[in-house]
Amino acid sequence: MNAITGGKLKLIQAALRLITETRSLTSLGLRELAREAGLNPNTFYRHFKSLDEFGLQVLGYVAEEMKAGVRELRQMADTSEQASRDTVAFVYRYFLANPAATTVAVRELHGPSPVLRRALEAQLDASAREMAEDIIERNLVSAVPPETIHEISRMTIRYILFRALDYIEKPHQRAAIQIETEHFINRQFRGALLDDLSESDILGLRSQSHG
C-alpha cells in the first residue's frame, strides 16, 4: 500500500476526511470525493473501476500501517503477556490517531456492500493468522495447540475491533478498555491450558490455589 500515490492517494485520503459519525464509506458521492480531493470527477474512473474497488483500496490502505506495527511488536516480545500488552496498547493508540479509518473498518464489516464485507473479513482473518503464526514461531504459549492459538487469535482480532469505537468515543473508559482487552487475551490462552483436563483435575487445581 505504500506504493499508492497521486490522484489515487488523494481520493483515499479525501474519503477518510469525509467519514463522520453519521456517514459511511458507501454513502460518499463521486463528485463530493473528487471535490474534497481537488480533482476532476472524471479522474475517479481513471484510478478505480467501481466504488467497490475504491472501497477495497481504502480498507487496504487503513490496514497496512497498523498490521506492520503490530507484527514488529509481537516479534520482539519475550512472553505472551508482553505480546498482548504491547499489541493492545499499539492498536488502541492507532485507533485514537486514526478515528476515521477505524470507523470505516467497523462500519463496513456490517455495511451494505457484500464485496467490502468479504474483503474486511479476509483482512481480519489475515491479521489473526499472522498473530497466531507469530505466537507459534516465538513459542510464547508452547503448551497450547496451534489450532487453538489460531482460534483465540481470530476471537481476539474481532474483540479488539468490537471495542474500537468505545475506546475512541469514551475517553474516561480508555484505560479500563485497554486492561479488559489484555485480560480477555490472557484469559483465553490460560483457559486453553485447561482444555484437556477433567473437571476433577480443574477442581483440584482450584483447591490447591486456595490452600
Steps between C-alpha positions, in 0.01 A plus 500: 500500500799732534505516117169690488572852376354787299128524430428155642651595836322836502162330449562250780609772741200712399267212584653466847455874560134485398409209727301623801291348777198491270665414169649181364741435216224380270299822551763724340430636153754513219470877449534560873809279516657668200429849637651413838806354325535803272454289187271486198211252558601308188833427668335241724448245222855543380612354832214267600260285300220524758408625846559152638855497361552841656370367832743207484789742451387712796477195728841377387652843556352507851630155595857514372669730752329350803578140401867576446536670838318226689705224342827670591391522865399135520826385349692686772292368792651247741170388659137472393407759766749750356374430149139562598583811704714662229263403219190631676671829586623549142166415337293726723747786448460443126120511533521827692736658246292378204132523603369527144689191386376309803141608436527378141616156612231460767215619280589313184523170689120521518445740211286469187776390262556122497831556318632723778364272774683203350816704452499620860434148628797382293719774650392406853574134426843594361579705811391212723709254300808724533438537873478122544808435286704752699392346833581150378833602345605683818383205712315740730234248608666167428247297699207613284437309172549700178136461393389649832743790460344573160150486651590738784671735256183523288293582810756756618509695174121530494480592868747786454308635200175464698641729774658748258226763486445488877872569545484800265171647621531443878828653625423427864476127422819464293724367777233251608436384142872443446532297821183301423634416155832377643308287753280360222802384300691359797195319635436338165849352493496399865160339456632307201750331732207338680337357188639149549443485876204326657262684731653327802849610390381860472336483842827363638691795355253741655528340843880517476489869411282569805705279729 
